[in-house]
Amino acid sequence: MRLRLTTNCSNQLRLCLLVFFVLASSFATPGWAQTGSGCVGTTQNMPLSPNSRSSTTASGDINSDTQVTLQINGQSYWFALLSSANIALLLGKDAGNAVVTFKKGLSLNMVMNSPSEYLVLLSGTIMDDMTEYNLTGKVIAVFHCTQVSQLMLDDFMAPPGGMF
């Protein structure tokens, strides 16, 4: 016996499958969530020198807003916001304390590694306890992106007989 679905029932089934797919894909990779076309993840911390580190968080919005904070022993000294519209930033003046100095010209860059992944890179000089650390393209965060494309939506909402 063969079951025949009406057009309305068939479209509802496709919509239910789409919702299931979206929800299932957001749990497929623990620690990452799906929010439209953005990338989102837990905060990523990276040591830069013995007394400094970066803390980087992706917002998950359509512009890939990504907040970067440079810290010295847990205290923040430079806040920066990278995005798809602002993929490179320079530190305009020295920042830090008596132990660590983030030197003027330190740069942050957002680089697409693939259509579903981008990196945040740090380059420049950090003085830590009288030692100079020259960083060139140090990866301080990697964010993986997930998205439901219009093509996928079109596939799921295809007329009866198109996909099933």
N, C-alpha and C positions, 0 to 999 in steps of 0.2 A: 504494500500500500504506500502511496506517495502523498506527502502532505503538501498542499498548495496554500501559500500565504497570500493574503490580499495585499494590495499596494500599501495601504496604511499600516498594516501589521508588519510588512516587510521593512518599511522605513523605520518603524519603531524598534525592530530588532537590530537594524544597522546602527541606530543611534545608541542603543544599549551596549552593543559591542564596542562602539567608539569610546563611550564613557568607561567601559571596563578596561579597554586598552590604555587609555590615558591614566587611569588610576593604577593599573598594574605596572606601567612603565615608571611611575613615580616611586614605586617601592622596589623596583628591580635592582637598583644600585643603592645600598644602604648609605645614609649620610647625605644623599643628594635628593633634592625635591624638584618637581617640575612646575614652573610658573610661566606659562605662555612661551615666549621665545627667549627668555633670559636664562642665565646661568646662576645657580645659587649653591652655596655649600657652607659648611661650617667655617669658622674663622681659622685661617692658616697662619701659624707662627713660624718664623724662620730666624735662626741666629745669624747675626751679621758680623759681630766681633765678640770678644769675651764678655763685654758688658752691654751689648745692644742687640736688638732684635726688631723684626718687622711683624706687624699684625695686619692681615689682609682679609677683607670680607666682601663677597659679591652680593649685591642687593637682589638680583634675580629679575630686575625690571627690563623692559625692552631696550634700554640704552646700555645695558651691561654696566651700570654704575658700580664701581668697586672702590671701597674705602681702604686706604693704606695709612697705617700709623707707624712711625719709627719711634722706638722706645729705648730708653736707657734705664736699666734696672727696674723695669715696670712702669716708669713715668714717661708719658708721651711728650715728644718734642716737635714732631712734624705730622700734621694731618693733611692728607691729599685725597682728592677724589678723581679717579680716572673714569672714563666712559668711552663709548663708541665715538663721541664727539670730541673728546679730549684725551687722546691716547698717549700723550707725552707731557711730563711736567718736570720742571727744574726747581731745585731749592734756591731761592733768591739770595739768601745770606746764611752764614754759619748758624747752626742751631745745636744746643747741647748744654753741657755743664762742665765742671772742672775735670771730669774723668773722660768723657766722650764728647767729640764734636763731629756732627754731620757737616761736612764742608760744603760751602757754596758751590753750586753746579751739580750736586748730586742729582741724578735723573731717574725718573720712574717711567716705564713704557709698558703699554698694553699691546701684546702681539698675538694675533690669531695663529694658532698652531695647526688648526684644521677647522673645517666648518662647525665642529662641535666642541672645540676646546680653545681656550686662550690662556696665555701666560702673562704674569706680571714680572717685569725685569727691573733690576736696580743696578745702576752704574755710578761710579764716582768714588770719592775718598771719604773714609771715616778714620778719625784719629781716636784711638782708644788707649788710654794709659801710656801716652807718648809713643805708641806704635801706629804706623800708618797702614791702613788696609785699603788697597786699591781694588775695587770691584768692577768687573766688566761683564755686564749681562747676567748677573746672578739671578737665577730664578727664585723668586720669593713666594710665588703662589701659582697653582695650576687649577683652573676651573673648567669643568666639563658641562656642556650645554645639552639640554634636551628640548625638543620642540615638536608640536603637532603641526605639520605643514598643511597648507591649503590643499595640496595634492592628496594628502592622506584623507582629509575631510571629504574631498570630492570623490575619492574611491569608496568611502563608506556610505556616502549618500547617492551612489550611482543608481540609476533606474533599475527596477527589477529585471533580473536576467543579466545585468552588467557585471556583477561581482559574484553573486551566489548562484 
